[in-house]
């Protein structure tokens, strides 16, 4: 049994912050001790946190790439590179995310992800895959290749599920007509969460899709028919539908900060999920890059397609998204929910809270909320 003690830290519990210590044994939190009880914990490795803040590790369910690597590189090594980089930003669990592409490439991406799924690698844990497409509407294609867009069928979905049982966790699709209802039911039956996105549908389509089992929204406000007071669109449907967990890219570019605030007010802090939608240029300097096979340029923290100047993912990291929520005036407890707890609850990950029995997935933050250490399953994966 391997044991880790984190002492002299400020530990964020569900409803308060304590001065205390943690004991993690074989990756699971076994003890949480407040200093006032003066119990000295012992373990194989003891780290003095020097009063730094311990929060649940961040979870990113929508990320295409970073540090020069991309999920659509179709490479295990690229996935490992992504894992190592996101750990430097406090991420302990993530879903590598595909793009609309030919079927054989998507199946190979799933195979590579499946090879690393829930394995102890040198960074954040890959707990599965997010397929963003190919079942989208051309009118809201965004930075997706419309040559490969088509309607969802149960037969094709079965091919993706057959790559590896349990690897597909999240499927983004347009859900813009009734042809999607049976595929959504099929995905739900097979343990896959359906998410509405890149959609030309309307409020009525949201209602029908939710009844069929849809429960997630892909980068809310982006790539979907917007809200007006007479026609709610997809965005309005997401705002008023309690069953939907709403992703949002909070980089200050994709969505106005006050629109993020509106989303949180409408959905509540338990139903918003911070994501990055990051692409391969994340962590690198401005210049020319690829998003899948699409040509992208990055300038002033914005990634855009060369072909039409449309936003092409982001160069956001989860620690920045976390701090951006705090800048809106939300509490650190709220920020933790949206960056960790909500995704863990939605996807059945035994983390997202610091309590006995949960996995030892932590981000250690300094006084400015910068990440100084990341611990995954009780093992240090990053340290300044």
PyMOL commands that set and color helices and strands:
alter all, ss='L'
color gray80, all
select helices_A, chain A and resi 35-37+71-73+76-87+103-116+138-140+146-148+154-163+180-189+203-212+233-240+257-267+318-327+332-347
alter helices_A, ss='H'
color red, helices_A
select strands_A, chain A and resi 3-12+17-25+28-34+45-48+53-56+58-63+65-66+69-70+91-97+125-132+168-173+193-196+216-217+245-249+272-275+287-291+294-299+302-305+362-365+371-376+379-383
alter strands_A, ss='S'
color yellow, strands_A
deselect
rebuild
show_as cartoon
